[in-house]
């Protein structure tokens, strides 16, 4: 589970199933209450798979999911509220593991570095915030922990291959075209 939408989907899905109750649900983790005599744990696994979720049982995979949840929380939900903490300190604190272990495990399990994952997620969040058009580019840069608009713009171009301006215009063109097609 990597977003609030995933949490809502699971909550809605399991609210319609008798004898299975959600006790706790967070990014990357669900605690269910059910009678294992009347409900097979394999059936619960099947329920999750039917809506696109896999069970994570390997210790390293569990750590990676915790890392991803911490990064998503940092990038998407804190809006730079923890600007005094470095990303590595924030993630390490959330996951309760040394950053060296976190970084090494993440790279081995995913094939990419944690730093690159953080940057890619920041750029995806920047795209979302830019399209929402509620904040200036300076505010977006600040919310994502960039020291300047230029630094955000540079990483944006490096990751997407487009400048922020090109991105805005290409998305606006698609929205206008979509509006014309539906009218």
N, C-alpha and C positions, 0 to 999 in steps of 0.2 A: 504494500500500500504506500503510495507515494504522494498522495494529495488528500485534501479534505473531501473531494468528490469520491475517492475510493472508500473512505470511511463511511460516507453517507450511503453509498451503494451497498456495502456490507450490512450496515445497520438496517436499511430498508429490506434487503433480501431476507435476512434472518428474522426480522420482525414478523414475517409471514409464515414462518415455520414453527409449528407447535412443538413444544418440549425442548427447544433449543433457545437459550437466553444469553444475550451478550452481557457479560459482567463488566468488561473494560475493553475499550477500543482506542488505540493510538496509532500514529503512523508506524507501520511495520509490525503491529502486534494486536492480536485479538485474544481475549480470554472468554471462553464460552462455558456455560453451565448446561449440562445435559446428563441424562441417565444412561450410562454406558451399557446397561442391561437391555434397554429398549431401543437405543440408537447406537448403531455401529460407528465407531470413530472413522472408519473408511468412508462411510456415507457423508460424514461432515467434510472430509477431504474432497469428495466428489462435488459437494455443494460449492466449495471454494473454486474448484477447477472449472465448474460450469459457468462461473462469472469471471473467469480469467485470472485467478490467483493460484499460485503454487505454494505448497508447504515448504518451509525452509527448515532443514534438520541438521545439516552439516554445520559444525561450530564456526568455521570460517565464513560460510554463507550467512549465518546469523549475525556475525560481526559486521559484514558488509551491509546487510540490511539496516542495522543500527546506525552505521556510518551514514548511509544514504538518508535515513530519516533525520539525523542530526543536521546534515547539510541542507536538506530541504527546509527544515525549520529555520535554520540560520538565514538562508537566502530569501525564502518566500514569506516568512511570518514575523521576523524580528524587525524589519525595516531599519537596520543599522542601530537598533537599540543597544546592542552590545559592542559599539564601535571602539571601546577601550580594550576589548579582547581581540587577540589575533584569531583568525579562523581556526588555526591548528589548536589553540588553547580551548576554544569553544567546543570543537568537535571532541577533543580528548576528554574534556569535562563531561560532556553529555554521554559519551560511550563508556567512560570510566576505564579507559585503557591508555597506555602511553602512546604518544603520537607516532613514534617510530614503528610500533607494532601495527597501529591503524593503517598507516601509509603503506607499509610492506604488504599486509594482508589484502588491502584494497587493490593494489597493483597486481598481485598474483592472481586474485580471483576474477578481476574484471578485464585485465589486459590494458588498462589505462591508469594513469596516475591520479591520485586523489586531487592534486592541484588542477589538473586538466578538467576533471569532473566538476569541480567547484566553478571554474571559469565558464564551462559550457552551461551550467545551470544558471549562473549569473546572467549570461547573455540571453538565455531563454526567458528569464524573468524580466530582463530589460525589454525584450520584444513585447512581452505581455503588457508591461507598464506603458510603453510607448504607444501601443495600439489603443489602450484605454484612454489615452489623451487627457488624463487628469493631472499629470505632473509635468513640470518642465524637465528638460534633459539634465539640468543641474540637480534637480531634486531626485531624479532616477539614479544618477551617479552617486549621490550621497546615500540614498536608501540601500544601495548595493555595496557600499563600502569603498567606492572608488575615490581616490584623492582629487580627481578632476574630471571634467567632461572629456577632456582630451584623452585621458587614460582609458575611460570607458569606450570612447569612439574608436581608439586604436585596437582595443581587444575585440570590439564588435566587428570591425572590418576584418581582422585576422581570422575570427571564427566563422563569420557568415560569408565573407567575400564581398560584402556590400557596405557602403557607408550607412550611417543611420538615416540620412536624408534619402538615399536610394531605397532603403527598406520601407520608409514611410510612404514614399510615392508608389512603390510597387504594390503595397497592401491597399492603399487608397484606390488605385486603379482597379484592383480586383473587386473591391467593395462596390465601386461605381458600376462595373460591368455586371456584377451579380444583381444589383438593384435594377439595372436596365433589363436584364433577362427575365426577372420576376414580374415586372410591370407590364 
